[in-house]
Amino acid sequence: MPNANEDNPSALSQVQRRAVSELLRVSPVADELARRFQEAGFSLALVGGSVRDALLGRLGNDLDFTTDARPEDVLKIVRPWADAVWEVGIAFGTVGCQKDARVGDADQSFQIEVTTYRSEAYDRTSRKPEVSYGDSIEEDLVRRDFTVNAMAVALPEKEFIDPHGGLDDLAERVLRTPGTPEESFSDDPLRMMRAARFAAQLDFEVAPEVVSAMKAMAERIEIVSAERVRDELNKLILSRHPRQGLALLVDTGLAERVLPELPALRLERDEHHRHKDVYDHSLIVLEQAIALETDGPDLTLRLAALLHDIGKPKTRRFEGDGRVSFHHHEVVGAKMVKKRMTALKYSNELVKDVSRLVELHLRFHGYGTGEWTDSAVRRYVRDAGPLLERLHKLTRSDCTTRNKRKANALSRAYDGLEERIARLQEQEELDSIRPDLDGNEIMEILDVRPGPVIGQAYKFLLELRLENGPMEREAAVAALKEWWAAQS
């Protein structure tokens, strides 16, 4: 296992122990698979992120392997052995499979990808890489994105292969490329975004020469498909330290090409705290939203937190008294979110949810010192719908003032609003606010057939329900008849 680093033997021994422990855990699966490849006359090695994560003591059940076997040979080897096999990536030399195995005292499921040694590069005008197969693991490792991902462990003998000093870079927590950054990013421009993502996921520094190449080659990201950019952006935003990666995207000019609304915020000042840059404010809101997550990373909440103020550049106005205002930036921002997320090929549901949160993020500030009527509280809950819990978190995160008295006052006011929502929910089932009469009852009472008038009557009763709360049936019927009489 890992070859010795003479300068830091104690640190290395700790890394060795972690790696050995992790590899022993997956050995029942990895070694069995390796023997099958040996028997067929091929080599197999654990590679890339799997080796990196083993050295960091965080190897999961997603295992990446590389081999000299061609994809059709890989299929012949894994089909009789795996519990499921898929060929989605076979055009790029990758065969995927699932293997369920008993590890220690527990049954575990392993997601495995086996990729033929390869090299790939982008044509200047193409959005897809051209794949060619290689014949040696050294040739395969030099085409990988970063040195910390260019290490391998040959199996089953467990020989550590590290031709580009990835172990040293891992110890120094730095991202470098196996060859020159320019060559690496020319092969696949998405690697520039991956540098930002790994910085965010691993809390690593990016080497200065890598940052310089990212700045010089930022425009190359434009040949990468929107789907690949979106997936990489999601991984960054869902990472442990997204601010670090997002700042790198902005500083290198990559954000200008994939999420231009973010760097645009650097020019603006917040209307309430004019000393505060809106870009910095948005990153703080993102971090504060992350701190409020209770069930793991929430992409909807994180995107809403990051993008909640993107309407400010378009709505900035300089008032006569010297103030800067951003009236209706939440409405403009919601439209901008829809446009950008649609361009990045996000699902319709996610686009709808994030844009709705952006549209609603200022609604609480009308609550002030608690003068909202029950009707206004009902409408707040109705408008948020299933996004209410996320709206709570976004609204609380949007307070970044350094004035502790003001921050505490806002927090107490929102506490009060949540308490009122809870009381009304207990009394009225706010989560499913409906009119006191349904469509069939409306038709029966008014003696009308299905048509637009039923929707109009339903809308009237819903507004009445929001305004007054639940009504007795007799009162609802009387109100409906009174409304109907006024229509004729």
Secondary structure, DSSP 8 states (H G I E B T S, - for coil): -----TT-HHHHHHHHHHHHHHHHHHHHHHHHHHHHHHHTT--EEEETHHHHHHHHT---SEEEEEESS-HHHHHHHHTTT-SEEE-TTGGGTEEEEEEEEEETTEEEEEEEEEEESEEEEE-TT-SSEEEEE-SSHHHHHHTSSSGGGS-EEEETTTEEE-TT-HHHHHHHTEE--SS-HHHHHHH-THHHHHHHHHHHHH--EE-HHHHHHHHHTGGGGGGS-HHHHHHHHHHHHTSS-HHHHHHHHHHHTSHHHH-THHHHGGG-B-SS-TTSBHHHHHHHHHHHHHHT-SSS--HHHHHHHHHTTTTHHHH-EE-TTS-EE-TTHHHHHHHHHHHHHHHTT--HHHHHHHHHHHHHTTGGGGTTTT---HHHHHHHHHHHGGGHHHHHHHHHHT---S-HHHHHHHHHHHHHHHHHHHHHHHHH-GGG---SS-HHHHHHHHT--SSHHHHHHHHHHHHHHHHH----HHHHHHHHHHHHHHH-
